[in-house]
Amino acid sequence: MLLLKPKSTQLCVSRLIFWQNCLRNLSTTSSHCSGKVNDEEDDDKDQKFCDTKENQQDPLYLYKSKGQHLLTNTRILDAIVRRSNVRPTDTVLEIGPGTGNLTVKLLEAAKRVVAIEIDKRMVDILHKRVAEKGLQDRLHVICKDAMKAEFPQFDLVVANIPYGISSPLVAKLVYGRNPFRSATLLLQKEFARRLLAKPGDSEFNRLAVNVKLVADVEFVMDVSKREFLPCPKVDSSVVMIRPKAQVPDVNLDEWWAFTRTCFRKKNKTLGATFKQKKKVIELLKLAKTALVCKDYESDDDYGGDNEEERTDEEDGFASSASDLEMTLFKEKIVGILRTGGFEDKRPSKLSNEELLHLLFLFNQAGIYFHDHVLPKGSDNVEFAAAYSS
């Protein structure tokens, strides 16, 4: 081992005391958290962190399996707050504040911070830490699952996101009802690359397509896994998401269902995808259902007492397509693809503008991808999340 000569004896002693305290207060325990969301390797041990404050004697266990990784590098925390452009009048939403490393810095820059934390242990530590700084009047904590909590009004989102909920949480933010200026998110590096991917990139996927329909995504910086406690298996990245001032005039239910169809096999040609018998049958049934729903939209009783009768009627004729009807409908689909020049193209290489144009051509011809019998999901966060991952 190469040892560097310290500039002074005092500095050397200080460093030794610092590392001794670190080793004494940080240890690894082999206990595993029950009810894991993802399968963990046998050697993925949960980390035990012991706070060094005199008035806190009980150790705090941080579980990797729950995505509890605390960012400890002050320089990076400062950079995140600085790049977020927090204003003194802002209300900042923080999801998963943990013990408050980022929260304290946000409170010093913003008017108010709303923190959503599911772990009651963290909430207690957060309240105590903020009170010691005299900033408790600016903090409001919601002790709930972020995916189930109703977000209050906010100007910015700044958060170290638990990896396990990254996709549905991003969808909840960008498709939610609350307008906001930007979201600065610390994410798993691989997930961030998927968000940032462009048509033609190997990482380009339905998530990027759906998010970029309504928002712009910007890379901010990479963060090494060594900056977290406990240390995760992978590095992280910070990205900034800014909602677009104007979004395309498209039915979101149709868009989510359409992109799901296209990106199920993103490197397969659209011609090959839409010529499959199973897909032709599915789209034919949806087309028939859409026609029935349009007829009932002019009926005052639509969605009322005769809804059960309407559903039974649709089920009856939707499955009775003849071979000739199937052939004609398939030719109709292929004709649309050829007319638009999409038959030999692959979803992984198409821009949002091209995908929107193709969806318009399909809808114009009476071909739909969302079941019109189902309730609209524009205001349904779970529905949006399911179609955005």
RAVEN-V217697 format. One record per residue. N is the residue number from 1. RES is the residue in one small letter. SS is DSSP state (alpha for helix, beta for strand, coil for the rest). Layout:
{{N/RES/SS} {N/RES/SS}}
This chain:
{{1/m/coil} {2/l/coil} {3/l/coil} {4/l/coil} {5/k/coil} {6/p/coil} {7/k/coil} {8/s/coil} {9/t/alpha} {10/q/alpha} {11/l/alpha} {12/c/alpha} {13/v/alpha} {14/s/alpha} {15/r/alpha} {16/l/alpha} {17/i/alpha} {18/f/alpha} {19/w/alpha} {20/q/alpha} {21/n/alpha} {22/c/alpha} {23/l/alpha} {24/r/alpha} {25/n/alpha} {26/l/beta} {27/s/beta} {28/t/beta} {29/t/coil} {30/s/coil} {31/s/coil} {32/h/coil} {33/c/coil} {34/s/coil} {35/g/coil} {36/k/coil} {37/v/coil} {38/n/coil} {39/d/coil} {40/e/coil} {41/e/coil} {42/d/coil} {43/d/coil} {44/d/coil} {45/k/coil} {46/d/coil} {47/q/beta} {48/k/beta} {49/f/beta} {50/c/coil} {51/d/coil} {52/t/coil} {53/k/coil} {54/e/coil} {55/n/coil} {56/q/coil} {57/q/coil} {58/d/coil} {59/p/coil} {60/l/beta} {61/y/beta} {62/l/beta} {63/y/coil} {64/k/alpha} {65/s/alpha} {66/k/alpha} {67/g/coil} {68/q/coil} {69/h/coil} {70/l/beta} {71/l/beta} {72/t/coil} {73/n/coil} {74/t/alpha} {75/r/alpha} {76/i/alpha} {77/l/alpha} {78/d/alpha} {79/a/alpha} {80/i/alpha} {81/v/alpha} {82/r/alpha} {83/r/alpha} {84/s/coil} {85/n/coil} {86/v/coil} {87/r/coil} {88/p/coil} {89/t/coil} {90/d/coil} {91/t/beta} {92/v/beta} {93/l/beta} {94/e/beta} {95/i/beta} {96/g/coil} {97/p/coil} {98/g/coil} {99/t/coil} {100/g/coil} {101/n/alpha} {102/l/alpha} {103/t/alpha} {104/v/alpha} {105/k/alpha} {106/l/alpha} {107/l/alpha} {108/e/alpha} {109/a/alpha} {110/a/coil} {111/k/coil} {112/r/beta} {113/v/beta} {114/v/beta} {115/a/beta} {116/i/beta} {117/e/coil} {118/i/coil} {119/d/coil} {120/k/alpha} {121/r/alpha} {122/m/alpha} {123/v/alpha} {124/d/alpha} {125/i/alpha} {126/l/alpha} {127/h/alpha} {128/k/alpha} {129/r/alpha} {130/v/alpha} {131/a/alpha} {132/e/alpha} {133/k/coil} {134/g/coil} {135/l/coil} {136/q/alpha} {137/d/alpha} {138/r/alpha} {139/l/beta} {140/h/beta} {141/v/beta} {142/i/beta} {143/c/coil} {144/k/coil} {145/d/coil} {146/a/coil} {147/m/coil} {148/k/coil} {149/a/coil} {150/e/coil} {151/f/coil} {152/p/coil} {153/q/coil} {154/f/coil} {155/d/coil} {156/l/beta} {157/v/beta} {158/v/beta} {159/a/beta} {160/n/beta} {161/i/coil} {162/p/coil} {163/y/alpha} {164/g/alpha} {165/i/alpha} {166/s/alpha} {167/s/alpha} {168/p/alpha} {169/l/alpha} {170/v/alpha} {171/a/alpha} {172/k/alpha} {173/l/alpha} {174/v/alpha} {175/y/coil} {176/g/coil} {177/r/coil} {178/n/coil} {179/p/coil} {180/f/coil} {181/r/coil} {182/s/beta} {183/a/beta} {184/t/beta} {185/l/beta} {186/l/beta} {187/l/beta} {188/q/beta} {189/k/alpha} {190/e/alpha} {191/f/alpha} {192/a/alpha} {193/r/alpha} {194/r/alpha} {195/l/alpha} {196/l/alpha} {197/a/coil} {198/k/coil} {199/p/coil} {200/g/coil} {201/d/coil} {202/s/coil} {203/e/coil} {204/f/coil} {205/n/coil} {206/r/alpha} {207/l/alpha} {208/a/alpha} {209/v/alpha} {210/n/alpha} {211/v/alpha} {212/k/alpha} {213/l/alpha} {214/v/alpha} {215/a/beta} {216/d/beta} {217/v/beta} {218/e/beta} {219/f/beta} {220/v/beta} {221/m/beta} {222/d/beta} {223/v/beta} {224/s/coil} {225/k/alpha} {226/r/alpha} {227/e/alpha} {228/f/beta} {229/l/beta} {230/p/coil} {231/c/coil} {232/p/coil} {233/k/coil} {234/v/coil} {235/d/coil} {236/s/beta} {237/s/beta} {238/v/beta} {239/v/beta} {240/m/beta} {241/i/beta} {242/r/beta} {243/p/beta} {244/k/coil} {245/a/coil} {246/q/coil} {247/v/coil} {248/p/coil} {249/d/coil} {250/v/coil} {251/n/coil} {252/l/alpha} {253/d/alpha} {254/e/alpha} {255/w/alpha} {256/w/alpha} {257/a/alpha} {258/f/alpha} {259/t/alpha} {260/r/alpha} {261/t/alpha} {262/c/alpha} {263/f/alpha} {264/r/coil} {265/k/coil} {266/k/coil} {267/n/coil} {268/k/coil} {269/t/beta} {270/l/alpha} {271/g/alpha} {272/a/alpha} {273/t/alpha} {274/f/alpha} {275/k/coil} {276/q/coil} {277/k/alpha} {278/k/alpha} {279/k/alpha} {280/v/alpha} {281/i/alpha} {282/e/alpha} {283/l/alpha} {284/l/alpha} {285/k/alpha} {286/l/alpha} {287/a/alpha} {288/k/alpha} {289/t/alpha} {290/a/alpha} {291/l/alpha} {292/v/alpha} {293/c/alpha} {294/k/alpha} {295/d/alpha} {296/y/alpha} {297/e/alpha} {298/s/coil} {299/d/coil} {300/d/coil} {301/d/coil} {302/y/coil} {303/g/coil} {304/g/coil} {305/d/coil} {306/n/coil} {307/e/alpha} {308/e/alpha} {309/e/alpha} {310/r/alpha} {311/t/alpha} {312/d/alpha} {313/e/alpha} {314/e/alpha} {315/d/alpha} {316/g/alpha} {317/f/alpha} {318/a/alpha} {319/s/coil} {320/s/coil} {321/a/coil} {322/s/coil} {323/d/alpha} {324/l/alpha} {325/e/alpha} {326/m/alpha} {327/t/alpha} {328/l/alpha} {329/f/alpha} {330/k/alpha} {331/e/alpha} {332/k/alpha} {333/i/alpha} {334/v/alpha} {335/g/alpha} {336/i/alpha} {337/l/alpha} {338/r/alpha} {339/t/alpha} {340/g/alpha} {341/g/coil} {342/f/coil} {343/e/coil} {344/d/coil} {345/k/coil} {346/r/beta} {347/p/alpha} {348/s/alpha} {349/k/alpha} {350/l/coil} {351/s/coil} {352/n/alpha} {353/e/alpha} {354/e/alpha} {355/l/alpha} {356/l/alpha} {357/h/alpha} {358/l/alpha} {359/l/alpha} {360/f/alpha} {361/l/alpha} {362/f/alpha} {363/n/alpha} {364/q/alpha} {365/a/coil} {366/g/coil} {367/i/coil} {368/y/coil} {369/f/coil} {370/h/coil} {371/d/coil} {372/h/coil} {373/v/coil} {374/l/coil} {375/p/coil} {376/k/coil} {377/g/coil} {378/s/coil} {379/d/coil} {380/n/coil} {381/v/alpha} {382/e/alpha} {383/f/alpha} {384/a/alpha} {385/a/alpha} {386/a/alpha} {387/y/alpha} {388/s/alpha} {389/s/coil}}
